[in-house]
Amino acid sequence: MVAGWFTRRQYESGVTLVELLVVILVIGILIAVAVPSYKSIRTRAIDNSAKAIIRTAVPAANAYGLDNIGTATDADSNAATTGFQGMTTAFLVKINKGIPSTLTVYATKTTTTAYCLTTTQSSRAWSALGPGVSSFKNNATCT
């Protein structure tokens, strides 16, 4: 009699509704755990991409500052500017062709002794104040 409980009869085939609901519940739990994790990983990847773009531009910005000595034959061909004054993304691309077009030089923060580089990736803006970029700001104004 007990042996009959563990074997299905010929006319009983397939899965029960309870078994199906358990499988759906397990899949739902896995999705509930995976989706927030995926979103945070994607956000971190976007942020790291923006920071990498700024890090790529820092050596070019420093080279521009050293070459811009205030003569008509310096980095920007303008005798009225020295240091980082007059720096633009176009000048940085001339120094380093690997700088993407999403990078911008925030002009109001660019002075003789300092500069601000900004970039936006997937609607997330990042900026860094240089020279010697040591921290990144989650905005486009270096503040």
Secondary structure, 3 states (H helix, E strand, C coil): CHHHHCCCCCCCCCCCHHHHHHHHHHHHHHHHHHHHHHHHHHHHHHHHHHHHHHHHHHHHHHHHHHHCCCCCCCCCCCCCCCCCCCCCHHHHHHHCCCCCCCEEECHHHCCCCCEEEEEEECCEEEEEEECCCCCEECCCCCC
